Amino acid sequence: MNLLCALLFGIFVLGTAQAQVEIVTLARLEKVMSSSKDTVYVINFWATWCKPCIEELPYFEEAHTFYATSNVRILLVSLDMPSELERTLVPFIEKKKLQSEIVLLNEPDPNIWIDKIEPTWTGSLPATLIFNGSSKKRMFFEKQISKEELFSTIQQMKE
Amino acid sequence: MKTFMLSLFMMCTMSLYSAEGLKVGDNAIDFSLKNIDGSMISLSDYAKDNGVVVIFTCNHCPFSIAYEDRIINLHNAFASKGYPVLAINPNDPVTVPEDSFEKMIERSKEKNFPFNYVIDETQSIAKQYGATRTPHVFLLKKQSNNTFTVAYIGAIDDNHSDVSSVKQTYLSNAIDALIAQKNPAPESTKAIGCSIKWKK
């Protein structure tokens, strides 16, 4: 019985962890980026060890709540090492009670995939891509974004 | 309209910003930066070498830490061939106390750095070179008049998290190309890294 409980508990813990953060490859992001829907997509590249990333996270969370019923989708792409998923990323998400959709990008050779996200991106974090699927308007920020920049850009892309 | 103008202004300043910095083929700007042993280091100190492997890096960034041993190995492999490593910490220690000059000395002792590790206190060298992240490599090649030009910009290799999975050793390939009197190909690469922490 004890063993059964332990097993069930184990599955439960693993299950919730897996449900929170999916490990994805570039193909998943390319699928989002190729959307033709009249939706504003906000893709933020971050990591738990990146101080300016952590400082701007609350703005994405606010946008996630504020635009919950509009055609705005926030996607937080963690560049933490895959080996840190259970040890660092999941506990961080739980501690901060993050509600936005979060994936972990596991893709080798940034030299190949960075340009596919945005050719002007030199590779520093944080970085944020905001675009509208149908109008194809897009803006890229290779810096810590301010709350005003985030909301005004989303608003502009919605119009 | 106001937000549109603001966005336009932001886009313009951003594109200006990305256009800054050195490109492959440009003359490397000389400097005088304080080394962990207290001495001042300039490119002219490398006149006897064939080039300099300038790496903007720091103490705190997990990507820099992941590459520390590889940077040490690169120096040990290539310094004797005339391509020593020169590590430059460009971060503002007010923003990141772990990247202070004192902490640089500590870290270099812990890891027994065989290369010079200097601080870019005013951050002007990082700005002039166009460094944006750590680690960020600028491989310099010496010219006949003892000045240096930029031969390669970018990543150390293609896998920061797992040395055993590295397939492309971009930087050591680029140095090998210079040793063979060829131009590195690719001459520039990209990598993910920590943004340089600029003074506010």
Interface residues (C-beta under 8 A of the other chain):
Chain A: A47 W49 C50 K51 P52 L79 M81 P82 S83 P108 D109 P110 N111 I112 I114 D115 T120 W121 T122 G123 S124 L125 P126 M139 F140 F141 E142 K143 Q144 E149 S152 T153 Q155 Q156
Chain B: T3 F4 L6 S7 M10 M11 M14 S15 S18 C61 P62 T95 V96 T132 R133 G154 A155 D158 N159 S161 S165 K167 Q168 Y170 P186 T189 K190 A191 I192 G193 C194 S195 I196 K197
